[in-house]
Amino acid sequence: MRVSLINGYFGLGGHMAEHNIERAKSDISKALEETFEADGNGFERKLKQAGRYLPRRVSKDAAYLLEAEKQLKHPKFRRFVDQNRIKAARDNVIRQTRGVDLQADRSRARFQWGASLVLQLLLACALIFGFARFVGAI
């Protein structure tokens, strides 16, 4: 039997997993505070505030951390928590969080909004001009 692959089996790694999850959550919370100025009281609240700026994979990794935390509280489910996945999830969330540039995203959103407005106005003018020409007013 390979105990190293079965985390938490026979009570091995249970306390260590709890410690790793808490450390991962605190590291991610700090990264979210620095990048998004998320000021929520809990880990879930901070994730919700930063949610749309983060890729789906990051949300899934953060959800795994929350699920693993719930599983550690149950004696039978404790062995299903994967230490390597906790570490990978933490690293991925922090890497993606540090890669987000809020100023650039906001500037890009404003530009796209303005460009779509100009395009809609041009289309409306072309439609009015075409209708006036069809009717014979021009």
C-alpha positions as a Markdown table, in Angstrom:
| # | Residue | x | y | z |
|---|---|---|---|---|
| 1 | Met | 0.0 | 0.0 | 0.0 |
| 2 | Arg | 1.4 | 3.4 | -1.0 |
| 3 | Val | 0.4 | 5.8 | 1.8 |
| 4 | Ser | 2.1 | 8.8 | 0.1 |
| 5 | Leu | -0.5 | 8.7 | -2.7 |
| 6 | Ile | -3.5 | 8.3 | -0.4 |
| 7 | Asn | -3.5 | 11.6 | 1.6 |
| 8 | Gly | -5.2 | 11.4 | 4.9 |
| 9 | Tyr | -5.4 | 7.6 | 5.0 |
| 10 | Phe | -5.3 | 6.2 | 8.5 |
| 11 | Gly | -5.2 | 9.7 | 9.8 |
| 12 | Leu | -2.0 | 10.7 | 8.0 |
| 13 | Gly | -2.0 | 14.2 | 6.6 |
| 14 | Gly | -5.3 | 15.3 | 8.0 |
| 15 | His | -3.9 | 18.0 | 10.2 |
| 16 | Met | -1.3 | 18.9 | 7.6 |
| 17 | Ala | -4.0 | 19.2 | 5.0 |
| 18 | Glu | -6.0 | 21.6 | 7.2 |
| 19 | His | -2.9 | 23.7 | 7.7 |
| 20 | Asn | -2.1 | 23.7 | 3.9 |
| 21 | Ile | -5.7 | 24.8 | 3.1 |
| 22 | Glu | -5.6 | 27.6 | 5.6 |
| 23 | Arg | -2.2 | 28.8 | 4.4 |
| 24 | Ala | -3.4 | 28.6 | 0.8 |
| 25 | Lys | -6.5 | 30.6 | 1.6 |
| 26 | Ser | -4.6 | 33.2 | 3.4 |
| 27 | Asp | -2.0 | 33.5 | 0.6 |
| 28 | Ile | -4.8 | 33.8 | -2.0 |
| 29 | Ser | -6.7 | 36.4 | 0.2 |
| 30 | Lys | -3.6 | 38.5 | 0.4 |
| 31 | Ala | -3.1 | 38.3 | -3.4 |
| 32 | Leu | -6.7 | 39.3 | -4.0 |
| 33 | Glu | -6.4 | 42.2 | -1.6 |
| 34 | Glu | -3.3 | 43.5 | -3.4 |
| 35 | Thr | -4.6 | 43.1 | -6.9 |
| 36 | Phe | -8.4 | 43.8 | -6.6 |
| 37 | Glu | -8.5 | 45.7 | -3.4 |
| 38 | Ala | -11.0 | 43.1 | -2.2 |
| 39 | Asp | -12.0 | 44.1 | 1.3 |
| 40 | Gly | -14.5 | 41.3 | 2.2 |
| 41 | Asn | -14.4 | 39.6 | 5.5 |
| 42 | Gly | -14.0 | 36.1 | 4.2 |
| 43 | Phe | -12.2 | 34.1 | 1.5 |
| 44 | Glu | -15.5 | 33.5 | -0.4 |
| 45 | Arg | -16.4 | 37.2 | -0.3 |
| 46 | Lys | -13.1 | 38.2 | -1.7 |
| 47 | Leu | -13.3 | 35.6 | -4.5 |
| 48 | Lys | -16.8 | 36.9 | -5.3 |
| 49 | Gln | -15.6 | 40.5 | -5.6 |
| 50 | Ala | -12.7 | 39.5 | -7.9 |
| 51 | Gly | -14.8 | 36.8 | -9.7 |
| 52 | Arg | -15.4 | 38.3 | -13.2 |
| 53 | Tyr | -11.8 | 39.4 | -13.6 |
| 54 | Leu | -10.5 | 35.8 | -13.0 |
| 55 | Pro | -10.6 | 32.9 | -15.5 |
| 56 | Arg | -13.0 | 30.0 | -14.9 |
| 57 | Arg | -10.1 | 27.7 | -14.1 |
| 58 | Val | -9.2 | 29.9 | -11.2 |
| 59 | Ser | -12.7 | 29.8 | -9.9 |
| 60 | Lys | -12.7 | 26.0 | -10.1 |
| 61 | Asp | -9.4 | 25.9 | -8.2 |
| 62 | Ala | -10.7 | 28.1 | -5.5 |
| 63 | Ala | -13.9 | 26.1 | -5.3 |
| 64 | Tyr | -11.8 | 23.0 | -4.9 |
| 65 | Leu | -10.1 | 24.6 | -1.9 |
| 66 | Leu | -13.5 | 25.3 | -0.3 |
| 67 | Glu | -14.7 | 21.8 | -1.1 |
| 68 | Ala | -11.5 | 20.2 | 0.3 |
| 69 | Glu | -11.9 | 22.2 | 3.5 |
| 70 | Lys | -15.4 | 20.8 | 3.9 |
| 71 | Gln | -14.2 | 17.3 | 3.2 |
| 72 | Leu | -11.5 | 17.5 | 5.9 |
| 73 | Lys | -14.2 | 18.0 | 8.5 |
| 74 | His | -15.7 | 14.7 | 7.7 |
| 75 | Pro | -13.7 | 11.6 | 8.9 |
| 76 | Lys | -14.4 | 9.4 | 5.9 |
| 77 | Phe | -14.0 | 12.1 | 3.2 |
| 78 | Arg | -10.7 | 13.3 | 4.7 |
| 79 | Arg | -8.7 | 10.8 | 2.6 |
| 80 | Phe | -10.0 | 12.2 | -0.7 |
| 81 | Val | -8.2 | 15.5 | -0.2 |
| 82 | Asp | -5.2 | 15.7 | -2.5 |
| 83 | Gln | -2.3 | 17.7 | -1.1 |
| 84 | Asn | -0.7 | 18.2 | -4.5 |
| 85 | Arg | -3.9 | 19.6 | -6.0 |
| 86 | Ile | -4.2 | 22.0 | -3.1 |
| 87 | Lys | -0.7 | 23.3 | -3.8 |
| 88 | Ala | -1.4 | 23.4 | -7.5 |
| 89 | Ala | -4.6 | 25.3 | -7.0 |
| 90 | Arg | -3.0 | 27.8 | -4.7 |
| 91 | Asp | -0.1 | 28.4 | -7.2 |
| 92 | Asn | -2.5 | 28.7 | -10.1 |
| 93 | Val | -4.8 | 31.2 | -8.4 |
| 94 | Ile | -2.0 | 33.4 | -7.2 |
| 95 | Arg | -0.3 | 33.3 | -10.6 |
| 96 | Gln | -3.5 | 34.3 | -12.4 |
| 97 | Thr | -4.3 | 36.9 | -9.8 |
| 98 | Arg | -0.9 | 38.6 | -10.2 |
| 99 | Gly | -1.3 | 38.6 | -14.0 |
| 100 | Val | -4.5 | 40.7 | -14.0 |
| 101 | Asp | -4.2 | 44.4 | -14.8 |
| 102 | Leu | -7.3 | 46.2 | -13.6 |
| 103 | Gln | -6.4 | 49.6 | -15.2 |
| 104 | Ala | -5.9 | 47.9 | -18.6 |
| 105 | Asp | -9.1 | 45.9 | -18.3 |
| 106 | Arg | -11.1 | 49.0 | -17.4 |
| 107 | Ser | -9.5 | 51.0 | -20.2 |
| 108 | Arg | -10.2 | 48.3 | -22.7 |
| 109 | Ala | -13.8 | 48.0 | -21.6 |
| 110 | Arg | -14.3 | 51.8 | -22.0 |
| 111 | Phe | -12.8 | 51.7 | -25.5 |
| 112 | Gln | -15.0 | 48.8 | -26.5 |
| 113 | Trp | -18.1 | 50.5 | -25.2 |
| 114 | Gly | -17.2 | 53.7 | -27.1 |
| 115 | Ala | -16.4 | 51.7 | -30.3 |
| 116 | Ser | -19.7 | 49.9 | -30.2 |
| 117 | Leu | -21.6 | 53.1 | -29.6 |
| 118 | Val | -19.9 | 54.7 | -32.7 |
| 119 | Leu | -20.7 | 51.7 | -34.8 |
| 120 | Gln | -24.3 | 51.6 | -33.8 |
| 121 | Leu | -24.6 | 55.4 | -34.6 |
| 122 | Leu | -23.1 | 54.8 | -38.0 |
| 123 | Leu | -25.4 | 51.9 | -38.7 |
| 124 | Ala | -28.4 | 54.0 | -37.6 |
| 125 | Cys | -27.4 | 56.9 | -39.9 |
| 126 | Ala | -26.8 | 54.5 | -42.8 |
| 127 | Leu | -30.2 | 53.0 | -42.2 |
| 128 | Ile | -31.9 | 56.4 | -42.1 |
| 129 | Phe | -30.1 | 57.6 | -45.2 |
| 130 | Gly | -31.0 | 54.4 | -47.1 |
| 131 | Phe | -34.6 | 54.7 | -46.1 |
| 132 | Ala | -34.8 | 58.4 | -47.1 |
| 133 | Arg | -33.2 | 57.5 | -50.4 |
| 134 | Phe | -35.6 | 54.6 | -50.9 |
| 135 | Val | -38.6 | 56.8 | -50.2 |
| 136 | Gly | -37.3 | 59.5 | -52.5 |
| 137 | Ala | -36.7 | 62.2 | -50.0 |
| 138 | Ile | -33.1 | 62.6 | -51.1 |
